Amino acid sequence: MTPALRAHLSRIKTGKPRKLTRRGEASLLAALHRPKSAQWFKAMTPHFAARRGKPVDPNDRVWTSKEEKLIGTMPDGAVAKRLGRSVSAVTARRRLKAIPYLNPVLRPWHDAEIKLFGKASDEKIAKRTGRSLKGVQGKRRELGLLVRPRVRPWTAREDRLLGTKPDTELAVQFNRTRMDVYWRRSKLAVKPAVARPLHRICLWAKRLGPVSWTVWFDIP
């Protein structure tokens, strides 16, 4: 094993997978895990210093200081697209350098942001925290909090218009549901603008069985 032969073997084997038998692999692992002496570390220090930061595969690109400065300034996907590298390579380099992950969509929730739930709507929380609406809704479902929409109070003008038009038209005009208009009109004892024909009442009663006809009489 002359120095020229060692250099030749190193040159032809660098970057190529090893094909070892089970016995050879066991011998290699035993040699790697064998305790090393201080003389061995002293002899291998120049080699480790020369190889530090250099890729094992000749096709791999060496990370430059300019590229490493971009890590952490934007999400890993954006950095990978800008540098022409894979996302896994950027993620591995970021973890190796202990750089915190920056992603405005997946950033952790703080206690001050969680306290906003129940005090404001999802849209206001998303606008205030700078998050997406789906992210806020997902966090709310994760916390087990339900959305109870506040009932918009009825105005005097809306009450005066009840019964002047069919409930479906008033629902579109008021930006409410048809059942909201129906229950409000029934509560105020206002007759519908269009009465249901008698044959339709009988048909519904026949299909539903023993149901009070007064329930369906006022539905337009």
C-alpha positions in Angstrom: 0.0 0.0 0.0 2.2 2.8 -1.3 1.0 6.4 -1.1 0.3 6.4 -4.8 -1.8 3.3 -4.5 -3.7 4.7 -1.6 -4.5 7.9 -3.6 -5.6 5.8 -6.5 -8.0 3.7 -4.4 -9.4 6.8 -2.7 -10.0 8.4 -6.1 -11.9 5.5 -7.6 -14.0 4.8 -4.5 -15.0 8.3 -3.5 -18.7 8.9 -4.0 -19.5 5.3 -4.9 -21.6 3.0 -2.7 -19.8 0.2 -0.9 -20.8 -3.4 -1.7 -19.9 -5.4 1.4 -20.9 -8.8 2.6 -22.6 -9.2 6.0 -19.2 -10.3 7.4 -17.4 -7.4 5.9 -20.0 -4.9 7.1 -19.8 -6.4 10.6 -16.0 -6.1 10.5 -16.2 -2.5 9.3 -18.7 -1.5 12.0 -16.5 -3.2 14.7 -13.5 -1.2 13.4 -15.4 2.1 13.5 -16.7 1.5 17.0 -13.3 0.4 18.3 -11.9 2.8 20.9 -9.3 5.1 19.3 -6.1 6.2 20.9 -4.9 9.7 21.3 -2.2 9.0 18.6 -5.0 8.1 16.1 -6.9 11.4 16.8 -3.6 13.3 16.4 -2.9 11.6 13.1 -6.4 12.1 11.7 -6.8 15.7 12.7 -5.3 17.1 9.5 -7.6 14.8 7.4 -10.7 15.9 9.3 -9.8 19.5 8.9 -9.3 19.1 5.2 -12.5 17.2 4.7 -14.6 19.5 6.9 -17.3 21.3 4.9 -16.5 19.4 1.7 -19.2 17.1 0.2 -18.5 13.3 0.0 -20.2 13.1 -3.4 -18.3 15.0 -6.0 -21.6 16.1 -7.6 -22.7 17.8 -4.3 -22.3 21.6 -4.1 -20.4 23.2 -1.2 -22.5 25.6 0.8 -21.2 29.2 0.6 -21.5 31.8 3.3 -23.8 33.9 1.0 -26.2 30.9 0.7 -26.1 30.2 4.4 -27.1 33.8 5.2 -30.4 33.3 3.3 -31.4 30.4 5.5 -33.9 31.5 8.1 -34.9 34.7 6.3 -37.7 32.9 4.5 -39.4 29.5 4.5 -37.2 26.5 3.4 -39.2 26.0 0.2 -38.5 29.6 -0.9 -34.8 29.3 0.0 -34.6 26.0 -1.9 -36.3 27.5 -5.0 -34.0 30.5 -4.9 -30.8 28.5 -4.5 -31.7 25.7 -6.8 -31.4 23.1 -4.1 -33.9 20.6 -2.6 -36.0 21.4 0.4 -34.5 18.6 2.4 -31.0 19.9 1.8 -32.0 23.4 3.0 -33.8 21.9 6.0 -30.7 19.7 6.9 -28.4 22.7 6.6 -30.7 24.8 8.8 -30.8 22.2 11.5 -27.0 21.7 11.3 -26.5 25.4 11.8 -29.2 25.6 14.5 -31.1 28.3 12.6 -34.7 28.8 13.7 -37.4 28.0 11.2 -39.2 31.0 9.7 -42.6 30.4 8.2 -45.4 33.0 8.8 -48.1 30.3 8.1 -46.7 27.6 10.5 -45.3 29.7 13.3 -46.2 28.6 16.8 -49.2 30.2 18.6 -48.5 32.5 21.5 -50.6 32.8 24.7 -51.6 36.3 23.8 -53.0 35.1 20.5 -54.9 32.2 22.0 -56.6 34.5 24.5 -58.2 36.3 21.5 -60.4 33.3 20.8 -63.9 34.0 22.2 -63.4 37.7 22.2 -63.4 38.4 18.5 -64.4 36.7 15.3 -62.1 34.5 13.2 -61.7 37.2 10.6 -60.6 39.8 13.1 -58.2 37.4 14.8 -56.7 36.5 11.4 -56.3 40.2 10.5 -54.9 41.1 13.9 -52.4 38.2 14.1 -51.4 38.2 10.4 -52.5 34.6 9.9 -54.8 33.0 7.4 -58.4 32.5 8.1 -58.1 28.7 7.7 -55.2 28.7 10.2 -57.3 30.5 12.7 -60.3 28.2 12.2 -58.1 25.1 12.5 -56.6 26.4 15.8 -60.1 27.1 17.1 -61.2 23.6 16.3 -58.1 22.2 17.9 -58.9 24.1 21.1 -62.5 22.7 21.0 -64.1 26.2 20.8 -67.4 26.5 18.9 -68.5 29.6 17.0 -71.8 31.0 18.2 -72.9 33.6 15.7 -74.5 36.6 17.4 -78.1 37.2 16.3 -78.4 40.5 14.5 -81.2 42.5 16.2 -84.3 43.3 14.2 -84.9 46.9 13.3 -88.2 48.8 13.3 -88.0 49.1 9.5 -87.6 45.4 9.0 -90.6 44.7 11.3 -92.8 47.1 9.3 -91.9 45.3 6.0 -92.9 41.9 7.4 -95.9 40.6 5.5 -95.6 43.1 2.6 -93.7 40.6 0.5 -93.1 36.8 0.5 -90.7 35.6 3.2 -88.1 34.4 0.6 -87.9 37.9 -1.0 -87.6 39.6 2.4 -84.9 37.2 3.4 -82.8 38.3 0.4 -83.6 41.9 1.1 -82.7 41.6 4.8 -79.7 39.4 4.3 -81.3 36.8 6.6 -82.5 33.2 6.2 -86.1 32.5 5.2 -86.8 30.7 8.6 -85.6 33.8 10.5 -88.1 35.9 8.6 -90.8 33.3 9.2 -90.2 33.0 12.9 -90.0 36.8 13.4 -93.3 37.2 11.5 -95.0 34.4 13.5 -93.8 36.0 16.7 -95.3 39.3 15.8 -98.5 37.6 14.5 -98.2 39.1 11.0 -100.0 37.4 8.3 -98.0 36.3 5.2 -98.2 38.3 2.0 -99.0 35.2 0.0 -101.2 32.5 1.6 -100.5 28.9 0.8 -103.3 27.4 -1.4 -105.6 25.0 0.3 -104.8 22.0 -1.9 -101.1 22.4 -1.0 -102.0 22.4 2.7 -103.9 19.2 2.3 -101.2 17.6 0.3 -98.6 18.4 2.9 -100.8 17.2 5.7 -101.5 13.9 3.9 -97.8 13.2 3.4 -96.7 14.2 7.0 -99.5 12.3 8.7 -100.9 13.6 12.0 -99.3 17.0 12.0 -101.1 20.2 13.0 -102.2 22.1 9.9 -101.6 25.4 11.7 -97.9 24.8 11.5 -97.9 24.8 7.7 -100.7 27.2 7.1 -98.6 30.4 7.4 -95.6 29.2 5.5 -95.5 31.1 2.1 
